Amino acid sequence: MQNGELLAFQVDWRDAEVNLHSMASFACRLAVDGDGRDTIHAMWVLARQFEDEALSKPTQVWNTFMTNVDIFVREDAR
């Protein structure tokens, strides 16, 4: 979704071959950095069912959620 400079999207981390049993929600703001490059400032929350790569150790309720922030910068196509 987009509303002006604000964006929101979700990712379900599975495809036809792999299901990581996790989903993420992103809330973002579009901006231009000091070098004139388009940037997305994002805060995200990841919910995961398992805490190990083997998908054998279920998460407890208190550690189901992870949150962080990222900045994505558009690079020039070369």
All heavy atoms as a GROMACS GRO file, in nm:
protein
  630
    1MET      N    1   0.084  -0.116   0.000
    1MET     CA    2   0.000   0.000   0.000
    1MET      C    3   0.089   0.123   0.000
    1MET      O    4   0.200   0.119   0.053
    1MET     CB    5  -0.088   0.003   0.124
    1MET     CG    6  -0.187  -0.110   0.132
    1MET     SD    7  -0.301  -0.097   0.274
    1MET     CE    8  -0.191  -0.082   0.410
    2GLN      N    9   0.040   0.230  -0.057
    2GLN     CA   10   0.114   0.355  -0.057
    2GLN      C   11   0.018   0.470  -0.032
    2GLN      O   12  -0.094   0.472  -0.083
    2GLN     CB   13   0.186   0.377  -0.190
    2GLN     CG   14   0.268   0.504  -0.191
    2GLN     CD   15   0.350   0.520  -0.318
    2GLN    OE1   16   0.348   0.436  -0.406
    2GLN    NE2   17   0.422   0.630  -0.326
    3ASN      N   18   0.061   0.564   0.050
    3ASN     CA   19  -0.013   0.686   0.077
    3ASN      C   20   0.089   0.798   0.080
    3ASN      O   21   0.158   0.819   0.180
    3ASN     CB   22  -0.088   0.675   0.210
    3ASN     CG   23  -0.172   0.797   0.240
    3ASN    OD1   24  -0.162   0.900   0.173
    3ASN    ND2   25  -0.256   0.787   0.341
    4GLY      N   26   0.104   0.868  -0.032
    4GLY     CA   27   0.206   0.972  -0.041
    4GLY      C   28   0.344   0.911  -0.028
    4GLY      O   29   0.381   0.822  -0.105
    5GLU      N   30   0.421   0.958   0.069
    5GLU     CA   31   0.556   0.905   0.091
    5GLU      C   32   0.559   0.784   0.184
    5GLU      O   33   0.665   0.733   0.215
    5GLU     CB   34   0.645   1.015   0.151
    5GLU     CG   35   0.670   1.131   0.057
    5GLU     CD   36   0.758   1.238   0.119
    5GLU    OE1   37   0.783   1.234   0.242
    5GLU    OE2   38   0.802   1.326   0.045
    6LEU      N   39   0.444   0.738   0.228
    6LEU     CA   40   0.437   0.625   0.321
    6LEU      C   41   0.404   0.497   0.246
    6LEU      O   42   0.322   0.496   0.154
    6LEU     CB   43   0.331   0.650   0.427
    6LEU     CG   44   0.348   0.778   0.509
    6LEU    CD1   45   0.234   0.793   0.607
    6LEU    CD2   46   0.483   0.780   0.579
    7LEU      N   47   0.470   0.389   0.286
    7LEU     CA   48   0.450   0.257   0.225
    7LEU      C   49   0.426   0.154   0.334
    7LEU      O   50   0.477   0.168   0.446
    7LEU     CB   51   0.574   0.211   0.149
    7LEU     CG   52   0.625   0.293   0.034
    7LEU    CD1   53   0.761   0.239  -0.010
    7LEU    CD2   54   0.528   0.286  -0.080
    8ALA      N   55   0.355   0.049   0.300
    8ALA     CA   56   0.341  -0.067   0.389
    8ALA      C   57   0.331  -0.190   0.302
    8ALA      O   58   0.269  -0.188   0.195
    8ALA     CB   59   0.218  -0.053   0.477
    9PHE      N   60   0.398  -0.298   0.344
    9PHE     CA   61   0.386  -0.425   0.273
    9PHE      C   62   0.416  -0.539   0.367
    9PHE      O   63   0.471  -0.520   0.475
    9PHE     CB   64   0.475  -0.429   0.148
    9PHE     CG   65   0.623  -0.417   0.174
    9PHE    CD1   66   0.701  -0.529   0.188
    9PHE    CD2   67   0.683  -0.292   0.180
    9PHE    CE1   68   0.838  -0.518   0.209
    9PHE    CE2   69   0.820  -0.279   0.200
    9PHE     CZ   70   0.897  -0.393   0.215
   10GLN      N   71   0.374  -0.658   0.326
   10GLN     CA   72   0.395  -0.779   0.404
   10GLN      C   73   0.465  -0.882   0.319
   10GLN      O   74   0.448  -0.885   0.196
   10GLN     CB   75   0.261  -0.836   0.452
   10GLN     CG   76   0.186  -0.743   0.543
   10GLN     CD   77   0.049  -0.799   0.579
   10GLN    OE1   78  -0.007  -0.881   0.508
   10GLN    NE2   79  -0.004  -0.754   0.691
   11VAL      N   80   0.541  -0.969   0.385
   11VAL     CA   81   0.610  -1.078   0.316
   11VAL      C   82   0.578  -1.208   0.390
   11VAL      O   83   0.593  -1.216   0.511
   11VAL     CB   84   0.763  -1.056   0.314
   11VAL    CG1   85   0.833  -1.174   0.247
   11VAL    CG2   86   0.797  -0.925   0.245
   12ASP      N   87   0.531  -1.307   0.315
   12ASP     CA   88   0.511  -1.443   0.367
   12ASP      C   89   0.630  -1.523   0.317
   12ASP      O   90   0.646  -1.544   0.198
   12ASP     CB   91   0.380  -1.498   0.313
   12ASP     CG   92   0.346  -1.635   0.369
   12ASP    OD1   93   0.427  -1.692   0.444
   12ASP    OD2   94   0.237  -1.685   0.336
   13TRP      N   95   0.717  -1.564   0.407
   13TRP     CA   96   0.844  -1.626   0.370
   13TRP      C   97   0.826  -1.773   0.334
   13TRP      O   98   0.875  -1.864   0.401
   13TRP     CB   99   0.947  -1.609   0.482
   13TRP     CG  100   0.981  -1.466   0.504
   13TRP    CD1  101   0.936  -1.387   0.605
   13TRP    CD2  102   1.066  -1.383   0.424
   13TRP    NE1  103   0.986  -1.260   0.593
   13TRP    CE2  104   1.067  -1.255   0.481
   13TRP    CE3  105   1.140  -1.405   0.308
   13TRP    CZ2  106   1.140  -1.150   0.429
   13TRP    CZ3  107   1.214  -1.299   0.255
   13TRP    CH2  108   1.213  -1.174   0.316
   14ARG      N  109   0.758  -1.796   0.223
   14ARG     CA  110   0.742  -1.931   0.169
   14ARG      C  111   0.724  -1.921   0.018
   14ARG      O  112   0.681  -1.818  -0.034
   14ARG     CB  113   0.626  -2.006   0.232
   14ARG     CG  114   0.491  -1.945   0.198
   14ARG     CD  115   0.380  -2.025   0.258
   14ARG     NE  116   0.257  -1.946   0.256
   14ARG     CZ  117   0.141  -1.993   0.291
   14ARG    NH1  118   0.130  -2.118   0.332
   14ARG    NH2  119   0.035  -1.916   0.288
   15ASP      N  120   0.758  -2.029  -0.050
   15ASP     CA  121   0.733  -2.040  -0.192
   15ASP      C  122   0.694  -2.185  -0.220
   15ASP      O  123   0.664  -2.261  -0.128
   15ASP     CB  124   0.853  -1.993  -0.276
   15ASP     CG  125   0.980  -2.073  -0.252
   15ASP    OD1  126   0.972  -2.188  -0.204
   15ASP    OD2  127   1.088  -2.020  -0.283
   16ALA      N  128   0.694  -2.225  -0.345
   16ALA     CA  129   0.650  -2.360  -0.380
   16ALA      C  130   0.741  -2.468  -0.322
   16ALA      O  131   0.700  -2.583  -0.305
   16ALA     CB  132   0.643  -2.374  -0.531
   17GLU      N  133   0.867  -2.433  -0.289
   17GLU     CA  134   0.962  -2.532  -0.241
   17GLU      C  135   0.993  -2.523  -0.093
   17GLU      O  136   1.022  -2.622  -0.028
   17GLU     CB  137   1.093  -2.519  -0.320
   17GLU     CG  138   1.076  -2.545  -0.468
   17GLU     CD  139   1.203  -2.521  -0.545
   17GLU    OE1  140   1.311  -2.508  -0.484
   17GLU    OE2  141   1.194  -2.512  -0.668
   18VAL      N  142   0.992  -2.402  -0.037
   18VAL     CA  143   1.036  -2.381   0.101
   18VAL      C  144   0.932  -2.299   0.177
   18VAL      O  145   0.880  -2.201   0.126
   18VAL     CB  146   1.172  -2.306   0.103
   18VAL    CG1  147   1.215  -2.278   0.246
   18VAL    CG2  148   1.278  -2.386   0.030
   19ASN      N  149   0.903  -2.343   0.299
   19ASN     CA  150   0.815  -2.267   0.388
   19ASN      C  151   0.894  -2.241   0.517
   19ASN      O  152   0.922  -2.334   0.592
   19ASN     CB  153   0.687  -2.344   0.419
   19ASN     CG  154   0.592  -2.265   0.505
   19ASN    OD1  155   0.625  -2.158   0.556
   19ASN    ND2  156   0.473  -2.316   0.523
   20LEU      N  157   0.932  -2.117   0.540
   20LEU     CA  158   1.008  -2.082   0.660
   20LEU      C  159   0.919  -2.055   0.781
   20LEU      O  160   0.968  -2.022   0.888
   20LEU     CB  161   1.096  -1.959   0.631
   20LEU     CG  162   1.200  -1.982   0.522
   20LEU    CD1  163   1.278  -1.853   0.497
   20LEU    CD2  164   1.295  -2.094   0.558
   21HIS      N  165   0.788  -2.068   0.765
   21HIS     CA  166   0.693  -2.050   0.874
   21HIS      C  167   0.715  -1.916   0.945
   21HIS      O  168   0.725  -1.908   1.067
   21HIS     CB  169   0.701  -2.166   0.973
   21HIS     CG  170   0.665  -2.298   0.912
   21HIS    ND1  171   0.535  -2.341   0.901
   21HIS    CD2  172   0.742  -2.392   0.854
   21HIS    CE1  173   0.534  -2.459   0.841
   21HIS    NE2  174   0.658  -2.492   0.811
   22SER      N  175   0.727  -1.810   0.863
   22SER     CA  176   0.743  -1.676   0.919
   22SER      C  177   0.683  -1.574   0.823
   22SER      O  178   0.670  -1.599   0.703
   22SER     CB  179   0.891  -1.645   0.945
   22SER     OG  180   0.965  -1.654   0.826
   23MET      N  181   0.644  -1.461   0.881
   23MET     CA  182   0.586  -1.351   0.805
   23MET      C  183   0.642  -1.220   0.860
   23MET      O  184   0.676  -1.212   0.978
   23MET     CB  185   0.433  -1.350   0.818
   23MET     CG  186   0.370  -1.473   0.759
   23MET     SD  187   0.193  -1.495   0.790
   23MET     CE  188   0.127  -1.335   0.787
   24ALA      N  189   0.651  -1.120   0.773
   24ALA     CA  190   0.703  -0.990   0.816
   24ALA      C  191   0.612  -0.879   0.764
   24ALA      O  192   0.556  -0.889   0.655
   24ALA     CB  193   0.844  -0.967   0.764
   25SER      N  194   0.600  -0.775   0.844
   25SER     CA  195   0.527  -0.654   0.806
   25SER      C  196   0.624  -0.537   0.807
   25SER      O  197   0.704  -0.523   0.900
   25SER     CB  198   0.414  -0.624   0.904
   25SER     OG  199   0.320  -0.729   0.905
   26PHE      N  200   0.618  -0.453   0.704
   26PHE     CA  201   0.706  -0.338   0.690
   26PHE      C  202   0.623  -0.211   0.686
   26PHE      O  203   0.524  -0.204   0.614
   26PHE     CB  204   0.787  -0.346   0.560
   26PHE     CG  205   0.887  -0.457   0.555
   26PHE    CD1  206   0.848  -0.588   0.535
   26PHE    CD2  207   1.022  -0.429   0.570
   26PHE    CE1  208   0.942  -0.691   0.529
   26PHE    CE2  209   1.116  -0.531   0.565
   26PHE     CZ  210   1.076  -0.662   0.544
   27ALA      N  211   0.661  -0.110   0.763
   27ALA     CA  212   0.605   0.025   0.755
   27ALA      C  213   0.721   0.116   0.715
   27ALA      O  214   0.827   0.113   0.777
   27ALA     CB  215   0.547   0.068   0.889
   28CYS      N  216   0.702   0.196   0.608
   28CYS     CA  217   0.816   0.264   0.546
   28CYS      C  218   0.784   0.409   0.512
   28CYS      O  219   0.668   0.449   0.501
   28CYS     CB  220   0.854   0.195   0.415
   28CYS     SG  221   0.866   0.016   0.425
   29ARG      N  222   0.892   0.484   0.490
   29ARG     CA  223   0.883   0.622   0.441
   29ARG      C  224   0.982   0.638   0.327
   29ARG      O  225   1.100   0.603   0.340
   29ARG     CB  226   0.918   0.720   0.553
   29ARG     CG  227   0.929   0.864   0.509
   29ARG     CD  228   0.812   0.945   0.555
   29ARG     NE  229   0.811   1.078   0.497
   29ARG     CZ  230   0.808   1.189   0.568
   29ARG    NH1  231   0.808   1.184   0.699
   29ARG    NH2  232   0.801   1.304   0.507
   30LEU      N  233   0.934   0.690   0.215
   30LEU     CA  234   1.020   0.721   0.101
   30LEU      C  235   1.090   0.853   0.127
   30LEU      O  236   1.030   0.947   0.180
   30LEU     CB  237   0.938   0.734  -0.027
   30LEU     CG  238   0.870   0.607  -0.078
   30LEU    CD1  239   0.774   0.642  -0.192
   30LEU    CD2  240   0.971   0.506  -0.124
   31ALA      N  241   1.216   0.863   0.088
   31ALA     CA  242   1.291   0.987   0.106
   31ALA      C  243   1.401   0.992   0.000
   31ALA      O  244   1.424   0.897  -0.073
   31ALA     CB  245   1.352   0.992   0.246
   32VAL      N  246   1.467   1.106  -0.007
   32VAL     CA  247   1.583   1.124  -0.093
   32VAL      C  248   1.700   1.155  -0.001
   32VAL      O  249   1.691   1.244   0.084
   32VAL     CB  250   1.561   1.237  -0.195
   32VAL    CG1  251   1.685   1.260  -0.279
   32VAL    CG2  252   1.442   1.205  -0.284
   33ASP      N  253   1.812   1.081  -0.016
   33ASP     CA  254   1.926   1.104   0.073
   33ASP      C  255   2.009   1.223   0.026
   33ASP      O  256   1.977   1.288  -0.075
   33ASP     CB  257   2.010   0.977   0.089
   33ASP     CG  258   2.088   0.937  -0.035
   33ASP    OD1  259   2.095   1.014  -0.133
   33ASP    OD2  260   2.145   0.826  -0.034
   34GLY      N  261   2.115   1.253   0.096
   34GLY     CA  262   2.199   1.369   0.066
   34GLY      C  263   2.267   1.363  -0.069
   34GLY      O  264   2.309   1.466  -0.123
   35ASP      N  265   2.277   1.243  -0.126
   35ASP     CA  266   2.337   1.226  -0.259
   35ASP      C  267   2.232   1.223  -0.369
   35ASP      O  268   2.263   1.193  -0.484
   35ASP     CB  269   2.419   1.097  -0.263
   35ASP     CG  270   2.539   1.102  -0.170
   35ASP    OD1  271   2.598   1.212  -0.156
   35ASP    OD2  272   2.572   0.998  -0.111
   36GLY      N  273   2.105   1.249  -0.334
   36GLY     CA  274   1.998   1.251  -0.433
   36GLY      C  275   1.942   1.114  -0.469
   36GLY      O  276   1.866   1.102  -0.565
   37ARG      N  277   1.977   1.011  -0.392
   37ARG     CA  278   1.928   0.876  -0.420
   37ARG      C  279   1.797   0.849  -0.347
   37ARG      O  280   1.780   0.890  -0.231
   37ARG     CB  281   2.031   0.772  -0.380
   37ARG     CG  282   2.162   0.784  -0.454
   37ARG     CD  283   2.263   0.684  -0.405
   37ARG     NE  284   2.288   0.709  -0.261
   37ARG     CZ  285   2.370   0.638  -0.186
   37ARG    NH1  286   2.436   0.537  -0.238
   37ARG    NH2  287   2.390   0.668  -0.060
   38ASP      N  288   1.706   0.779  -0.414
   38ASP     CA  289   1.582   0.738  -0.350
   38ASP      C  290   1.614   0.638  -0.239
   38ASP      O  291   1.696   0.547  -0.258
   38ASP     CB  292   1.488   0.671  -0.450
   38ASP     CG  293   1.437   0.767  -0.555
   38ASP    OD1  294   1.425   0.887  -0.525
   38ASP    OD2  295   1.408   0.721  -0.667
   39THR      N  296   1.551   0.655  -0.124
   39THR     CA  297   1.571   0.564  -0.012
   39THR      C  298   1.436   0.527   0.049
   39THR      O  299   1.339   0.601   0.039
   39THR     CB  300   1.659   0.625   0.099
   39THR    OG1  301   1.594   0.741   0.150
   39THR    CG2  302   1.796   0.662   0.048
   40ILE      N  303   1.432   0.411   0.109
   40ILE     CA  304   1.316   0.368   0.187
   40ILE      C  305   1.365   0.342   0.328
   40ILE      O  306   1.454   0.259   0.349
   40ILE     CB  307   1.252   0.242   0.127
   40ILE    CG1  308   1.196   0.270  -0.012
   40ILE    CG2  309   1.143   0.189   0.219
   40ILE    CD1  310   1.142   0.146  -0.082
   41HIS      N  311   1.311   0.413   0.424
   41HIS     CA  312   1.339   0.391   0.566
   41HIS      C  313   1.227   0.301   0.617
   41HIS      O  314   1.110   0.338   0.611
   41HIS     CB  315   1.341   0.523   0.642
   41HIS     CG  316   1.451   0.614   0.595
   41HIS    ND1  317   1.566   0.633   0.666
   41HIS    CD2  318   1.463   0.690   0.483
   41HIS    CE1  319   1.645   0.717   0.601
   41HIS    NE2  320   1.585   0.753   0.490
   42ALA      N  321   1.263   0.182   0.665
   42ALA     CA  322   1.163   0.082   0.701
   42ALA      C  323   1.179   0.035   0.844
   42ALA      O  324   1.291   0.015   0.892
   42ALA     CB  325   1.173  -0.038   0.607
   43MET      N  326   1.067   0.017   0.911
   43MET     CA  327   1.062  -0.052   1.039
   43MET      C  328   0.984  -0.179   1.014
   43MET      O  329   0.880  -0.176   0.948
   43MET     CB  330   0.992   0.031   1.146
   43MET     CG  331   0.974  -0.044   1.278
   43MET     SD  332   0.897   0.056   1.404
   43MET     CE  333   1.044   0.134   1.469
   44TRP      N  334   1.036  -0.292   1.062
   44TRP     CA  335   0.969  -0.418   1.036
   44TRP      C  336   0.952  -0.501   1.162
   44TRP      O  337   1.025  -0.486   1.259
   44TRP     CB  338   1.041  -0.497   0.928
   44TRP     CG  339   1.187  -0.522   0.951
   44TRP    CD1  340   1.291  -0.448   0.904
   44TRP    CD2  341   1.246  -0.627   1.028
   44TRP    NE1  342   1.411  -0.501   0.946
   44TRP    CE2  343   1.387  -0.612   1.021
   44TRP    CE3  344   1.196  -0.735   1.100
   44TRP    CZ2  345   1.475  -0.698   1.084
   44TRP    CZ3  346   1.284  -0.821   1.164
   44TRP    CH2  347   1.421  -0.803   1.154
   45VAL      N  348   0.851  -0.588   1.155
   45VAL     CA  349   0.826  -0.687   1.260
   45VAL      C  350   0.816  -0.823   1.191
   45VAL      O  351   0.741  -0.839   1.094
   45VAL     CB  352   0.696  -0.658   1.337
   45VAL    CG1  353   0.666  -0.768   1.437
   45VAL    CG2  354   0.703  -0.524   1.406
   46LEU      N  355   0.895  -0.918   1.239
   46LEU     CA  356   0.893  -1.054   1.187
   46LEU      C  357   0.830  -1.144   1.292
   46LEU      O  358   0.868  -1.139   1.410
   46LEU     CB  359   1.036  -1.102   1.158
   46LEU     CG  360   1.050  -1.248   1.116
   46LEU    CD1  361   1.008  -1.265   0.971
   46LEU    CD2  362   1.192  -1.296   1.136
   47ALA      N  363   0.734  -1.226   1.251
   47ALA     CA  364   0.677  -1.328   1.339
   47ALA      C  365   0.723  -1.463   1.285
   47ALA      O  366   0.710  -1.490   1.165
   47ALA     CB  367   0.524  -1.320   1.339
   48ARG      N  368   0.778  -1.545   1.372
   48ARG     CA  369   0.831  -1.674   1.328
   48ARG      C  370   0.779  -1.786   1.418
   48ARG      O  371   0.762  -1.769   1.539
   48ARG     CB  372   0.984  -1.673   1.331
   48ARG     CG  373   1.040  -1.646   1.468
   48ARG     CD  374   1.187  -1.618   1.466
   48ARG     NE  375   1.228  -1.591   1.604
   48ARG     CZ  376   1.344  -1.624   1.654
   48ARG    NH1  377   1.433  -1.682   1.579
   48ARG    NH2  378   1.373  -1.598   1.779
   49GLN      N  379   0.755  -1.900   1.356
   49GLN     CA  380   0.703  -2.015   1.429
   49GLN      C  381   0.814  -2.099   1.490
   49GLN      O  382   0.796  -2.161   1.594
   49GLN     CB  383   0.617  -2.101   1.336
   49GLN     CG  384   0.549  -2.216   1.405
   49GLN     CD  385   0.458  -2.293   1.310
   49GLN    OE1  386   0.426  -2.247   1.202
   49GLN    NE2  387   0.418  -2.411   1.351
   50PHE      N  388   0.931  -2.098   1.425
   50PHE     CA  389   1.045  -2.177   1.472
   50PHE      C  390   1.166  -2.086   1.491
   50PHE      O  391   1.180  -1.986   1.421
   50PHE     CB  392   1.081  -2.288   1.372
   50PHE     CG  393   0.970  -2.387   1.352
   50PHE    CD1  394   0.884  -2.374   1.245
   50PHE    CD2  395   0.952  -2.491   1.441
   50PHE    CE1  396   0.779  -2.464   1.227
   50PHE    CE2  397   0.848  -2.582   1.423
   50PHE     CZ  398   0.761  -2.568   1.315
   51GLU      N  399   1.254  -2.120   1.584
   51GLU     CA  400   1.371  -2.036   1.608
   51GLU      C  401   1.500  -2.095   1.553
   51GLU      O  402   1.606  -2.035   1.568
   51GLU     CB  403   1.386  -2.002   1.756
   51GLU     CG  404   1.407  -2.120   1.846
   51GLU     CD  405   1.418  -2.078   1.991
   51GLU    OE1  406   1.316  -2.041   2.051
   51GLU    OE2  407   1.531  -2.083   2.043
   52ASP      N  408   1.492  -2.209   1.486
   52ASP     CA  409   1.612  -2.269   1.428
   52ASP      C  410   1.591  -2.295   1.279
   52ASP      O  411   1.479  -2.306   1.231
   52ASP     CB  412   1.648  -2.398   1.500
   52ASP     CG  413   1.543  -2.505   1.486
   52ASP    OD1  414   1.423  -2.471   1.475
   52ASP    OD2  415   1.578  -2.624   1.485
   53GLU      N  416   1.702  -2.305   1.205
   53GLU     CA  417   1.695  -2.326   1.060
   53GLU      C  418   1.637  -2.462   1.023
   53GLU      O  419   1.579  -2.478   0.915
   53GLU     CB  420   1.833  -2.310   0.998
   53GLU     CG  421   1.882  -2.167   0.998
   53GLU     CD  422   2.014  -2.151   0.925
   53GLU    OE1  423   2.039  -2.227   0.830
   53GLU    OE2  424   2.090  -2.062   0.964
   54ALA      N  425   1.650  -2.560   1.110
   54ALA     CA  426   1.595  -2.693   1.082
   54ALA      C  427   1.443  -2.698   1.101
   54ALA      O  428   1.381  -2.800   1.070
   54ALA     CB  429   1.662  -2.795   1.172
   55LEU      N  430   1.385  -2.589   1.151
   55LEU     CA  431   1.240  -2.581   1.178
   55LEU      C  432   1.194  -2.691   1.272
   55LEU      O  433   1.088  -2.749   1.259
   55LEU     CB  434   1.160  -2.586   1.047
   55LEU     CG  435   1.197  -2.484   0.940
   55LEU    CD1  436   1.114  -2.504   0.815
   55LEU    CD2  437   1.184  -2.342   0.991
   56SER      N  438   1.277  -2.718   1.373
   56SER     CA  439   1.245  -2.824   1.469
   56SER      C  440   1.223  -2.771   1.610
   56SER      O  441   1.172  -2.844   1.695
   56SER     CB  442   1.358  -2.927   1.471
   56SER     OG  443   1.479  -2.867   1.514
   57LYS      N  444   1.261  -2.647   1.637
   57LYS     CA  445   1.247  -2.590   1.771
   57LYS      C  446   1.145  -2.476   1.767
   57LYS      O  447   1.177  -2.364   1.729
   57LYS     CB  448   1.382  -2.537   1.820
   57LYS     CG  449   1.379  -2.490   1.963
   57LYS     CD  450   1.516  -2.448   2.010
   57LYS     CE  451   1.510  -2.403   2.155
   57LYS     NZ  452   1.638  -2.352   2.202
   58PRO      N  453   1.020  -2.504   1.805
   58PRO     CA  454   0.918  -2.398   1.803
   58PRO      C  455   0.955  -2.283   1.896
   58PRO      O  456   1.015  -2.303   2.001
   58PRO     CB  457   0.792  -2.469   1.852
   58PRO     CG  458   0.818  -2.615   1.831
   58PRO     CD  459   0.966  -2.632   1.848
   59THR      N  460   0.919  -2.163   1.855
   59THR     CA  461   0.943  -2.047   1.940
   59THR      C  462   0.843  -2.046   2.055
   59THR      O  463   0.732  -2.097   2.043
   59THR     CB  464   0.928  -1.915   1.862
   59THR    OG1  465   0.798  -1.911   1.803
   59THR    CG2  466   1.032  -1.899   1.755
   60GLN      N  467   0.885  -1.988   2.165
   60GLN     CA  468   0.793  -1.960   2.273
   60GLN      C  469   0.724  -1.827   2.240
   60GLN      O  470   0.774  -1.749   2.160
   60GLN     CB  471   0.868  -1.952   2.406
   60GLN     CG  472   0.939  -2.080   2.443
   60GLN     CD  473   0.842  -2.194   2.464
   60GLN    OE1  474   0.739  -2.180   2.528
   60GLN    NE2  475   0.875  -2.310   2.407
   61VAL      N  476   0.613  -1.801   2.302
   61VAL     CA  477   0.538  -1.679   2.271
   61VAL      C  478   0.626  -1.556   2.285
   61VAL      O  479   0.624  -1.467   2.201
   61VAL     CB  480   0.412  -1.668   2.361
   61VAL    CG1  481   0.345  -1.534   2.342
   61VAL    CG2  482   0.316  -1.781   2.331
   62TRP      N  483   0.708  -1.550   2.387
   62TRP     CA  484   0.788  -1.430   2.413
   62TRP      C  485   0.896  -1.406   2.309
   62TRP      O  486   0.946  -1.295   2.295
   62TRP     CB  487   0.850  -1.436   2.553
   62TRP     CG  488   0.938  -1.556   2.574
   62TRP    CD1  489   0.900  -1.677   2.625
   62TRP    CD2  490   1.077  -1.568   2.545
   62TRP    NE1  491   1.006  -1.764   2.628
   62TRP    CE2  492   1.118  -1.699   2.580
   62TRP    CE3  493   1.173  -1.482   2.494
   62TRP    CZ2  494   1.247  -1.747   2.564
   62TRP    CZ3  495   1.303  -1.529   2.479
   62TRP    CH2  496   1.338  -1.659   2.513
   63ASN      N  497   0.937  -1.509   2.231
   63ASN     CA  498   1.039  -1.484   2.130
   63ASN      C  499   0.991  -1.511   1.987
   63ASN      O  500   1.070  -1.533   1.898
   63ASN     CB  501   1.169  -1.557   2.160
   63ASN     CG  502   1.159  -1.707   2.146
   63ASN    OD1  503   1.051  -1.762   2.132
   63ASN    ND2  504   1.272  -1.774   2.148
   64THR      N  505   0.860  -1.507   1.968
   64THR     CA  506   0.802  -1.521   1.834
   64THR      C  507   0.836  -1.400   1.748
   64THR      O  508   0.861  -1.412   1.629
   64THR     CB  509   0.649  -1.537   1.844
   64THR    OG1  510   0.620  -1.656   1.913
   64THR    CG2  511   0.585  -1.540   1.706
   65PHE      N  512   0.841  -1.281   1.808
   65PHE     CA  513   0.851  -1.157   1.732
   65PHE      C  514   0.991  -1.097   1.738
   65PHE      O  515   1.055  -1.095   1.842
   65PHE     CB  516   0.750  -1.054   1.785
   65PHE     CG  517   0.610  -1.107   1.783
   65PHE    CD1  518   0.552  -1.157   1.898
   65PHE    CD2  519   0.538  -1.108   1.666
   65PHE    CE1  520   0.424  -1.206   1.896
   65PHE    CE2  521   0.409  -1.159   1.662
   65PHE     CZ  522   0.351  -1.208   1.779
   66MET      N  523   1.035  -1.048   1.621
   66MET     CA  524   1.161  -0.975   1.611
   66MET      C  525   1.128  -0.843   1.541
   66MET      O  526   1.043  -0.839   1.453
   66MET     CB  527   1.263  -1.054   1.529
   66MET     CG  528   1.298  -1.188   1.588
   66MET     SD  529   1.394  -1.291   1.475
   66MET     CE  530   1.538  -1.191   1.452
   67THR      N  531   1.196  -0.737   1.577
   67THR     CA  532   1.173  -0.609   1.512
   67THR      C  533   1.307  -0.539   1.490
   67THR      O  534   1.402  -0.561   1.565
   67THR     CB  535   1.077  -0.520   1.593
   67THR    OG1  536   1.044  -0.404   1.517
   67THR    CG2  537   1.134  -0.481   1.727
   68ASN      N  538   1.312  -0.458   1.385
   68ASN     CA  539   1.433  -0.384   1.355
   68ASN      C  540   1.399  -0.276   1.254
   68ASN      O  541   1.284  -0.261   1.215
   68ASN     CB  542   1.541  -0.477   1.301
   68ASN     CG  543   1.682  -0.429   1.333
   68ASN    OD1  544   1.705  -0.309   1.349
   68ASN    ND2  545   1.775  -0.521   1.341
   69VAL      N  546   1.500  -0.203   1.212
   69VAL     CA  547   1.485  -0.101   1.108
   69VAL      C  548   1.592  -0.124   1.002
   69VAL      O  549   1.698  -0.178   1.030
   69VAL     CB  550   1.495   0.042   1.164
   69VAL    CG1  551   1.381   0.072   1.259
   69VAL    CG2  552   1.628   0.064   1.234
   70ASP      N  553   1.561  -0.082   0.879
   70ASP     CA  554   1.654  -0.091   0.768
   70ASP      C  555   1.636   0.030   0.677
   70ASP      O  556   1.529   0.091   0.675
   70ASP     CB  557   1.632  -0.217   0.684
   70ASP     CG  558   1.686  -0.341   0.751
   70ASP    OD1  559   1.808  -0.346   0.774
   70ASP    OD2  560   1.608  -0.432   0.779
   71ILE      N  561   1.741   0.062   0.603
   71ILE     CA  562   1.733   0.164   0.499
   71ILE      C  563   1.772   0.097   0.368
   71ILE      O  564   1.878   0.036   0.357
   71ILE     CB  565   1.826   0.283   0.528
   71ILE    CG1  566   1.785   0.351   0.658
   71ILE    CG2  567   1.824   0.382   0.412
   71ILE    CD1  568   1.879   0.461   0.702
   72PHE      N  569   1.684   0.108   0.270
   72PHE     CA  570   1.707   0.053   0.137
   72PHE      C  571   1.736   0.168   0.043
   72PHE      O  572   1.663   0.267   0.041
   72PHE     CB  573   1.584  -0.024   0.088
   72PHE     CG  574   1.546  -0.138   0.179
   72PHE    CD1  575   1.449  -0.119   0.278
   72PHE    CD2  576   1.606  -0.261   0.168
   72PHE    CE1  577   1.412  -0.222   0.362
   72PHE    CE2  578   1.571  -0.366   0.253
   72PHE     CZ  579   1.474  -0.346   0.349
   73VAL      N  580   1.844   0.157  -0.034
   73VAL     CA  581   1.887   0.266  -0.124
   73VAL      C  582   1.882   0.215  -0.268
   73VAL      O  583   1.934   0.108  -0.298
   73VAL     CB  584   2.031   0.312  -0.090
   73VAL    CG1  585   2.075   0.422  -0.184
   73VAL    CG2  586   2.038   0.359   0.054
   74ARG      N  587   1.819   0.295  -0.354
   74ARG     CA  588   1.815   0.259  -0.497
   74ARG      C  589   1.952   0.284  -0.558
   74ARG      O  590   2.006   0.393  -0.550
   74ARG     CB  591   1.711   0.341  -0.571
   74ARG     CG  592   1.702   0.303  -0.718
   74ARG     CD  593   1.605   0.389  -0.792
   74ARG     NE  594   1.474   0.374  -0.732
   74ARG     CZ  595   1.360   0.382  -0.798
   74ARG    NH1  596   1.361   0.404  -0.928
   74ARG    NH2  597   1.247   0.371  -0.736
   75GLU      N  598   2.008   0.180  -0.618
   75GLU     CA  599   2.137   0.191  -0.684
   75GLU      C  600   2.114   0.216  -0.832
   75GLU      O  601   2.016   0.170  -0.889
   75GLU     CB  602   2.217   0.062  -0.665
   75GLU     CG  603   2.251   0.034  -0.520
   75GLU     CD  604   2.346   0.135  -0.457
   75GLU    OE1  605   2.430   0.190  -0.530
   75GLU    OE2  606   2.334   0.159  -0.336
   76ASP      N  607   2.207   0.286  -0.894
   76ASP     CA  608   2.199   0.309  -1.037
   76ASP      C  609   2.218   0.178  -1.112
   76ASP      O  610   2.305   0.098  -1.079
   76ASP     CB  611   2.308   0.408  -1.084
   76ASP     CG  612   2.286   0.547  -1.028
   76ASP    OD1  613   2.168   0.584  -1.005
   76ASP    OD2  614   2.384   0.619  -1.005
   77ALA      N  615   2.134   0.155  -1.214
   77ALA     CA  616   2.151   0.036  -1.298
   77ALA      C  617   2.271   0.057  -1.388
   77ALA      O  618   2.286   0.164  -1.448
   77ALA     CB  619   2.024   0.013  -1.381
   78ARG      N  620   2.358  -0.040  -1.395
   78ARG     CA  621   2.478  -0.027  -1.478
   78ARG      C  622   2.492  -0.143  -1.570
   78ARG      O  623   2.460  -0.250  -1.547
   78ARG     CB  624   2.602  -0.015  -1.390
   78ARG     CG  625   2.596   0.112  -1.313
   78ARG     CD  626   2.716   0.127  -1.224
   78ARG     NE  627   2.688   0.244  -1.141
   78ARG     CZ  628   2.780   0.316  -1.088
   78ARG    NH1  629   2.906   0.287  -1.104
   78ARG    NH2  630   2.750   0.421  -1.015
   0.00000   0.00000   0.00000
